[in-house]
Amino acid sequence: MVTNVGTIGLSPAGADDLGAKHASLTRRSLKFFRRELLGTFGLALVLVMAASGLSAELIAPYSPTANDFGAMMEAPSWAHPLGTDQFGRDLLSRIIFGARTRP
């Protein structure tokens, strides 16, 4: 019994073509990222900022709105890597939460 594969819309090499297209897309993407280093750096920066904004509650060391009047205008230190503002709020936490588009 001989079946005609072409009549039902499947080709014997269909699976190979799909794998070749996927490999081709991957290869083209890697070639683009190697060729456009500045664009790749920009994409990585945007992805890091998006990830930090999405996980702000987990990675921020302090609350962005909590006042610490004993630590007003501190210079960068181990406790506050970017220092504090005039109300004693941690600047690193405020930058991390600032990456979000909603409160």
For each residue, the residues with C-beta under 8 A, 3 or more apart:
1:
2:
3:
4: 7 8
5: 8 10 11 12
6: 9 10 11
7: 4
8: 4 5
9: 6
10: 5 6 14
11: 5 6 14 17
12: 5
13: 16 17
14: 10 11 17 18
15: 18 19
16: 13 19 20
17: 11 13 14 20 21
18: 14 15 21 22
19: 15 16 22 23
20: 16 17 23 24
21: 17 18 24 25
22: 18 19 25 26
23: 19 20 26 27
24: 20 21 27 28
25: 21 22 28 29
26: 22 23 29 30
27: 23 24 30 31
28: 24 25 31 32
29: 25 26 32 33
30: 26 27 33 34
31: 27 28 34 35
32: 28 29 35 36
33: 29 30 36 39 40
34: 30 31 37 40
35: 31 32
36: 32 33 39 40
37: 34 40 41
38: 41 42
39: 33 36 42 43
40: 33 34 36 37 43 44
41: 37 38 44 45
42: 38 39 45 46
43: 39 40 46 47
44: 40 41 47 48
45: 41 42 48 49
46: 42 43 49 50
47: 43 44 50 51
48: 44 45 51 52
49: 45 46 52 53 99
50: 46 47 53 54 99
51: 47 48 54 55
52: 48 49 55 56 59 96 99
53: 49 50 56 96 97 99 100 101
54: 50 51 100
55: 51 52 58 59
56: 52 53 59 60 96 97 99 100
57: 60
58: 55
59: 52 55 56 96
60: 56 57 63 64 90 92 93 96 97
61: 90 92 93
62: 66 80 89 90 92 93
63: 60 66 93
64: 60 89 90 93 94 96 97 98
65: 89
66: 62 63 89
67: 87 88 89
68: 71 72 84 88 89
69: 72 87 88
70: 88
71: 68 74 79 80 84 88
72: 68 69 84 85 86 87 88
73: 83 84 85 86
74: 71 77 79 80 83 84 88
75: 83
76: 80 81 82 83
77: 74 80 81 83
78: 81
79: 71 74
80: 62 71 74 76 77 83 84 90 91 92
81: 76 77 78 92
82: 76 90 91 92 95
83: 73 74 75 76 77 80 91
84: 68 71 72 73 74 80 87 88 89 90 91
85: 72 73 88 89 91 94
86: 72 73
87: 67 69 72 84
88: 67 68 69 70 71 72 74 84 85
89: 62 64 65 66 67 68 84 85 93 94
90: 60 61 62 64 80 82 84 93 94
91: 80 82 83 84 85 94 95
92: 60 61 62 80 81 82 95 96
93: 60 61 62 63 64 89 90 96 97
94: 64 85 89 90 91 97 98
95: 82 91 92 98 99
96: 52 53 56 59 60 64 92 93 99
97: 53 56 60 64 93 94 100
98: 64 94 95
99: 49 50 52 53 56 95 96
100: 53 54 56 97 103
101: 53
102:
103: 100
